[in-house]
Every structure is written in structure tokens, then in C-alpha cells.
Amino acid sequence: MEKDVERFLIKGIEKLGGKCYKWVSSNANGVPDRICLLPKGVIIFVELKDYRGRISELQKIQHKTIQNLGFQVYVLNSKERVNEFLAFCKELVS
């Protein structure tokens, strides 16, 4: 379930010394679900889906806009993908 993946992500980011905030934008639909703030000023946006989840066209547009500003956007749909993402984050902050 998406909520299980989300909780797993939050705990993992906190173990790295970061924060993982829910992002709800009142003026922009389709933004990623979470903003991960890591030590050393690293900011990464995360879209969470369940294993069947698909990204909408609006989400694709929002992701591209964020990426064009120089930020990273990851789409995670399982605890395995979250583990890979957390390993990547650990390398960034080490």
C-alpha cells in the first residue's frame, strides 16, 4: 500500500538526519507528495505510488517543471525502491 511505502520513506529519511514533509500546494495540482530535506542542503522531491500506480499527465508536467529548475524528482512504488533511494541519499550526505 502507498501509505506503508510513505511511512517507510519518512522513517528512512529521518534516520539519515533529514525531514520528509508532505507537500500540499493550494495553487498547483500534481506536485510530488513529499519534499525530502537532507543534511548538506540536499532537497529531493518524491512522488509515491502503490505498485500499480501511474503518474498522471499533470504530474508529469509538474515533475518536469521541478526538474527544469535543477531539482530531482523520484517516483517510488515499493519498499525496495525506497531502499534504493535511501542508499542514494546516504551517499549524497556522507
N, C-alpha and C positions, 0 to 999 in steps of 0.2 A: 504494500500500500504506500501511496505517496507520503502520507503522514509519518510512517515508520522511517522512510528514507530521509525525510526532513529532520526528524529528531536525531537520527544517526549523524547527519551532516552537522547539526548545531553542536552536538557533543564533541565531535571531532575537531571542529574549528576552535572551540573553547579549550580543548587540550593543547592546541598549538599556541594558546595565549591570545586568541582573537575573539571577535564577536561576529555573530551571524544574525543580522537584523532582517525582519520581514519587511518587504518593500511593498507598500500600497500607495500608488500615486493617484491622487484625486483628479489629475488633469491629463493623465496619459495611460490608456489601457494597453495591456500587452507587455508591460515591463516585466523583467525577471522577478521571481518570487523572493529571492534573498540577496542581500548585499553582505559579502564576507569581508570584514576588515581584519587584516592580519598585521602582526608586527612588521616594522620596517616600512610602513606606509603602503602596504600592498592592499589593493581593493579589487575584488573579483565578484562578478555578478553570476548568480546561479538560478537557472530555471529547473524546477523539479517536476518530474512526471512519474506516473507509475509505468510499469513495463510496457503497457500498451499505448501510453500517451503519445500524442502527436503535437507538434508545435503549429500553432495557427499562423496564417499569413501575417496577421498583425504582430504576433510575437516575433516572427522572422524579421519584419521591418524594424521593430524596436531593438532587437539584438544587433542588427546591422548598424543602426544609428549609434548605439553604445560602443560597438567595436570601432567604428569610424572615428570616435573620439579618443581611441587608444586604450580602451579597457577590454578586459577579457570577459567573455560570457560562456559559461559551461551549461550544458543540459545533462542532468543526472537522473537516471531512472532505476537505479538499483543500489544496494549497499556495496556491491562490488565496484560499481563506477565511482561511488563516493570514496571508497578506499583508495582507488587510483588517484582521484582528485586530491585527497588529503595527503598522499605521498608527494604529489607535485607541489602542494602548498608547503609542506615541510621542507622541501628543497629550497623553495623561494625564501624562507625565513631563517634558514640555517646559516 
